[in-house]
Amino acid sequence: MAFYDLTVKDAKDNKVNLSEYKGKVLLIVNTATGCGFTPQYSGLQDLYEKHKDSGFEILDFPCNQFGNQAPGTNEEIGNFCTGRFGITFRQFDKIDVNGEHESPLYTWLKSQKGGFGGANIKWNFTKFLVNQEGEVVARYAPVKTPAAIEKDITKLLHE
């Protein structure tokens, strides 16, 4: 299976085929509203504002698997993110990123870039950078800020 064969649900429960993103550079992030890394939403929004007109998208997947830090509904999470951080990039349905009920998207992402200490996602705000051909080119730990990966995004956008 390839990236563009996958289907996910957005925050309003609409099916979204990832082929919709062909030709774009993507940053896919599992997020949480009550995490120490939650302020990264500001940096993500900055990246989106700077690069959205050049073919860059952020796919935000809330996840409540780590410390119960995203307990709200999709609507509550969306309201928090837009109200507190001014988020305008697309948010998706809350998912599991590990385990028996993990999203097929995350099964695929982890199969491409396992990361440190194994394939499982270790915490909120793990990031995957996907190029215009639907290939995972990098995986970033939660501590890696959006600003710290901007050069990688810019490089892909100008290849």
N, C-alpha and C positions, 0 to 999 in steps of 0.2 A: 504494500500500500504506500502511496505517495502523499505528501502533505496536502496537495490540492484535491485529493479524493476524500478528505475528511469533512465531516459536517459537525457543527457545534450549535449551541443555542445562545442567542443574545439575551440580555437582561429582561427583555419583554417576552421571552419564550418563543421567539421566531427562529426557525432553522436557518443557519447560515452555512453555505458551502464555502469552504476556504478557497476554492477556485476564484471566488470574487476578488481575491487579493493577488492574483497572478500579476507579475511584473512590479510588485511593490516590495520594499524592504520593511520587515515586520519586527517589532519587539514584543514578545509574548511574555506576560508577567502574571504570576499568581500573587494576588494582593490580599491585604486584610486591613480593616479600618481601625483596629485597636492595637496595632503592633508598634514597636519602637521604630520600625522602618517606614511607617505610614507617611511621615513627612516626605518620603521620596515621591509621593504623588506630585508635589510641586515641581520637582526636577523632571518627572515624566511629562508633565504638561508643558514645561519649557521646551523639551526636545520636540514634542509634537508640534507646537506653535512654530518653531524654527524650520522644521523639515517636512511638514505635511504637504506643502505645495510642490515638493520635489519627489513625491512618491513614497513617503514614509507613513506607516500606521502603527499604532500601539493597540494590542489586543489585551484587555484587562480581564483576568479571570479571578474573581474573589474566591477564596478558599478558607474554610473554617477548620482545617485539620491540625493547625498548629496553635495550641494554647487557647482554643475557642476565641480567636481574635477577630473573627468576621461573623458574628452570630446573627446579624440582621437579615431581612429579606433583600432581594435584589433591589427593590424600590428604596428601602431604607439606606442601603449601601450607596446607591446612585445619588440619593439626596445628600448624603454626607459628603461624597466626593465632589459633587458640583458646588455645594454650599461652602464647604471649607477650603477646597483647593481649586475650584473653577474648572474642573475636568471637562474637556470637550471631546476627548477620544472615546472610542466605542468600548462599552462595558458589556460583559457577557454573563451568562448564568453562573451562579456559584457552583463550583465543582470540587471533586476530590482529585488530588494530583498524585496520590499514592494509594496502593491497596486494592482491595477487592472491587471497589466501585469507582476506581480512577477513570477519568476521562480518556477516551481513546486518543485524543490529541496529545495528552501528556504521556501516554504509553509510547506513542510514536516519537515525541520530542526526546524522551529519555533514552530511547533506543538509538538515537542519533548522536547525542552528547551525554554520556553518563555522568560526568562531573566527578568531583572529589569524593572519595569514600563510598563509591557505588552510585547506582543509577537513581535512587530515590531522591526526591526533593527533600531538602533538610529543613527549610523554613520559608516563611513568606518573602516575597519580593525576589525570588529566583527569576532570572531573566534569560530568555533564549532569543538570539538574533538570527533571523531567517532572511536569506537573500531573495532576489527577484525570481529565482528559479525554484523556490520552495525548499531550499537546502538549509539546514541548521549550520551556521558558520561559527557560532560561539554560544557558550553557556556561562552566565555570570552568577556568582554567589550574591546573596542578599546584601552584603556589605558594600558591594561595588555600586557606586552611585550612578544615576543616569548621566550626570555630567562626565563621569570618568569613562563612559563608553561612547560618548558622542563622536569621537574621532573614528571609531569603527563603523558607526552608522554613516557618517559623512563619506568615508572611503567607499562603502558599498553603493551609495547613491550616485557616486561619480565614476563608477566603473563602466 
